[in-house]
Amino acid sequence: MYTQGLNNHDATANDTSANSERFQARIDAEERIEANDWMPKAYRRLLIRQISQHAHSEIVGMLPEGNWITRAPSLRRKAALLAKVQDEGGHGLYLYAAAETLGVSREELVDQLLAGRAKYSSIFNYPTLSWADIGVIGWLVDGAAIMNQIPLCRCSNGPYARAMIRVCKEESFHQRQGYEITLTLARGTAEQKAMAQDALDRFWWPCLMMFGPPDSDSQHSDISIQWKVKRFSNDALRQKFVDATVPQAHLIGLEIPDPALRFDEATGHWVYGQIDWDEFRQVLAGDGPCNRDRLAARRKAHADGQWVREAAMAYAEKRRARPAKLAA
Amino acid sequence: MCLMKSGICEMATTSISIAETPLVALMLERADDALILGHRLSEWTGHAPMLEEELALANMGLDLIGQARELYTMAGIAEGCGHDEDQLAYLRDARQYRNLLLVEQPNGDFATTIARQFLYIAFADPWWRSTMASSHPTLAAIAAKAEKETAYHLRHSSEWLIRLGDGTEESHARAQAAIDALWPYTGELFEPGNPDLIAQRVCPDPPTMRVAWNRTVDAILAEATLTRPSADGILRGGRAGRHTEHLGHILTDLQYLQRSFPGATW
C-alpha cells in the first residue's frame, strides 16, 4: 500500500523485558499507545517508517493528479480536483504531525524523501496521460487506499489511528468522485469510453501491486500484525479490493484487463491472473516510468522554497526581538 | 431572452458569441478575473515552498474558482442565450476574455505570486464589500460571500508580503522586484465602470476604490520595508480583450479538453 516498501521483521519482536510484556498486553487488550507511553524502539521505528512513507505518498501523490488541474474539462471538475489534491496535502500534514509524536521532525522525514532514502507508494510513479486517469485514480487508487486504511483506524498507535479516521472519510469521498468521473466517461462518447478503458488498462495492475508483495514472500510472522499496526495480510486486502472493484467495472461497461479473471462460485471470490512482480520491484527500486520526475519535482519545490522558509524564520526572529513595535 | 440575431448563437465546436450588455460584461470581467487568478494559483499545486502554503494557495484558488462559477452562471442568465458557466469559461477566445492583465501574469517565484495576489486583492476586497450593497440582488449575494473570502486573501497575502519584505536580504530583493514588475498593471484596476450600472447602483465605480487601495498598499509596503514605485500603472487592455501573451497559453491548457472533444459531457 502506501507503505508497501516496509519490511516489518525485527529482532526486537522477541524482546522479553517486563516493559515489552506490558506493552504487548496493552496491545492485546486493544489499548491505544499514545505519544508519552513506553514503547519498544522497534515499534517506534516501525511506526515512523510506516507513517512517514504514508505521508510521503500523499505528497508525491499530489503530482500525478495535479498534472490535470489546469486542464480539467469543466469548472466543477476543476474545483473538485483542486480540492481533492488539497485534501491529499492535508493528509500529508496530519501524517507528518502524527510521525512527530514519535520523536522525529517533519524536516528530517522530508530530507529522507528528497535524498531518496524513503519510500512512497509505487502507484505514483505511473504517469497521468489523460483526463480519464483522474477518474480511475480516484476510483481505484483511493479505493485501494481505503481497503488498507480502514483497518488502520484501529491501529494500536493512537495518533496514527486518529489521523486515519479523518483521512478515510476524505478518501471515501474521493473514491466515489473518481468512480463518478469514470462512469461519466464510460457513458459518454466512444472516444470518452475508450479513454476510460485505456486508463483502467494502464492502472489496474499497478493498483493490485499497491497492496505489496504476496503473502507467500513473507515466511516469518509479521511483527506488524502482532503489534496491531496491520490487521490483514497483503493478499487478503488485495482480494477484498478485487472483489469490490470487478463488479463496479462491469456495471459501467468496462473490461478488467486480465484474461484470467474469473468468478469462483465455490469461494465467492474473483480469481485474478499473475501479477508482474518484476515490474513492481523495478518501480520500487526507482526505475518506474516517473520515479525520477516525481523526485525531481519534489526536490525542485523544496529548493525553490528554501529562501521563502528562510525569510519566514528571519522575520519571526526579528519579530521576537521587537515585540513592542508589532504589538502596537 | 437571447439578444443574438440568430436563434442558434454558435456551433458547439467553435468559440461562442456573447451578447454583451453592460451587465453581462461586468459579470464576465469579474468572473474572468477570478477564474484566471484561481487558475494561476492552482498551477502551484505540488510545487509550493511549504506544505502549509500548498493548502493556502489551493484554498484561495478554490475561493476564486467558486466566485467565477457563480458569476458566469449569473452572466449566462443575464445574457439569456442559455450559456452555462462552462461554455462561458471554455468556449471564449482570448480576445473575448475581460480579465485584468495583472491576474494573468505568470506565477514567477513565490514573491511574485504573493505580490500579484496582494495588489489585486487590495482592490477586490473593498470592491466586493461595497458591492454587498448592490441593487442587483444576485450580485449582492455573491459579494457577501466573496467579501469574506477576499478578506482572508488580503490578510494572507499582506502577512506574506511583510514576511518576505522584512525577512532576509534575498527575500526583500525578490519582493521588491515582484512589486516593481507588477506595478505597471495596477492602473487597470481603476478603469471606470459603465456609467449606467454605477448610476443604478449595481456596483461601485472602480476609481472610487483608489483611496482604500492606496491606504492598504502604502501601509503594508511600509511594514514590509518595501518601496512603492513612483510611476503610474500604465499597462491596460484586459477589459477590452487586449491581453498579454500569457493569456493564450492559459486558455490553451484550460480549454484543451472542451476544444478537443466538442459537445462531450464531462
Chai-1 contact restraints between the chains, C-beta under 6 A:
chainA,res_idxA,chainB,res_idxB,connection_type,confidence,min_distance_angstrom,max_distance_angstrom,comment,restraint_id
A,M62,B,G46,contact,1.0,0.0,6.0,A-B,restraint_1
A,L63,B,G46,contact,1.0,0.0,6.0,A-B,restraint_2
A,G66,B,T45,contact,1.0,0.0,6.0,A-B,restraint_3
A,G66,B,G46,contact,1.0,0.0,6.0,A-B,restraint_4
A,I69,B,S42,contact,1.0,0.0,6.0,A-B,restraint_5
A,I69,B,T45,contact,1.0,0.0,6.0,A-B,restraint_6
A,T70,B,E43,contact,1.0,0.0,6.0,A-B,restraint_7
A,T70,B,D253,contact,1.0,0.0,6.0,A-B,restraint_8
A,R71,B,D253,contact,1.0,0.0,6.0,A-B,restraint_9
A,R71,B,Y256,contact,1.0,0.0,6.0,A-B,restraint_10
A,P73,B,L257,contact,1.0,0.0,6.0,A-B,restraint_11
A,P73,B,Q258,contact,1.0,0.0,6.0,A-B,restraint_12
A,P73,B,W266,contact,1.0,0.0,6.0,A-B,restraint_13
A,S74,B,D86,contact,1.0,0.0,6.0,A-B,restraint_14
A,S74,B,W266,contact,1.0,0.0,6.0,A-B,restraint_15
A,L75,B,R69,contact,1.0,0.0,6.0,A-B,restraint_16
A,L75,B,E85,contact,1.0,0.0,6.0,A-B,restraint_17
A,L75,B,D86,contact,1.0,0.0,6.0,A-B,restraint_18
A,L75,B,A89,contact,1.0,0.0,6.0,A-B,restraint_19
A,R77,B,W266,contact,1.0,0.0,6.0,A-B,restraint_20
A,A79,B,I65,contact,1.0,0.0,6.0,A-B,restraint_21
A,L82,B,S42,contact,1.0,0.0,6.0,A-B,restraint_22
A,L82,B,A58,contact,1.0,0.0,6.0,A-B,restraint_23
A,L82,B,G61,contact,1.0,0.0,6.0,A-B,restraint_24
A,L82,B,L62,contact,1.0,0.0,6.0,A-B,restraint_25
A,A83,B,L62,contact,1.0,0.0,6.0,A-B,restraint_26
A,V85,B,T45,contact,1.0,0.0,6.0,A-B,restraint_27
A,Q86,B,L55,contact,1.0,0.0,6.0,A-B,restraint_28
A,Q86,B,A58,contact,1.0,0.0,6.0,A-B,restraint_29
A,G89,B,E54,contact,1.0,0.0,6.0,A-B,restraint_30
A,G89,B,L55,contact,1.0,0.0,6.0,A-B,restraint_31
A,L93,B,L51,contact,1.0,0.0,6.0,A-B,restraint_32
A,W131,B,L257,contact,1.0,0.0,6.0,A-B,restraint_33
A,G188,B,A264,contact,1.0,0.0,6.0,A-B,restraint_34
A,G188,B,T265,contact,1.0,0.0,6.0,A-B,restraint_35
A,T189,B,A264,contact,1.0,0.0,6.0,A-B,restraint_36
A,Q192,B,A264,contact,1.0,0.0,6.0,A-B,restraint_37
A,A301,B,H47,contact,1.0,0.0,6.0,A-B,restraint_38
A,G305,B,P49,contact,1.0,0.0,6.0,A-B,restraint_39
A,G305,B,M50,contact,1.0,0.0,6.0,A-B,restraint_40
A,W307,B,E170,contact,1.0,0.0,6.0,A-B,restraint_41
A,W307,B,S171,contact,1.0,0.0,6.0,A-B,restraint_42
A,V308,B,P49,contact,1.0,0.0,6.0,A-B,restraint_43
A,V308,B,F110,contact,1.0,0.0,6.0,A-B,restraint_44
A,E310,B,T168,contact,1.0,0.0,6.0,A-B,restraint_45
A,A311,B,R163,contact,1.0,0.0,6.0,A-B,restraint_46
A,A311,B,L164,contact,1.0,0.0,6.0,A-B,restraint_47
A,A311,B,G167,contact,1.0,0.0,6.0,A-B,restraint_48
A,A311,B,T168,contact,1.0,0.0,6.0,A-B,restraint_49
A,A311,B,S171,contact,1.0,0.0,6.0,A-B,restraint_50
A,A312,B,R163,contact,1.0,0.0,6.0,A-B,restraint_51
A,A314,B,G167,contact,1.0,0.0,6.0,A-B,restraint_52
A,A314,B,T168,contact,1.0,0.0,6.0,A-B,restraint_53
A,Y315,B,R163,contact,1.0,0.0,6.0,A-B,restraint_54
A,Y315,B,D166,contact,1.0,0.0,6.0,A-B,restraint_55
A,Y315,B,G167,contact,1.0,0.0,6.0,A-B,restraint_56
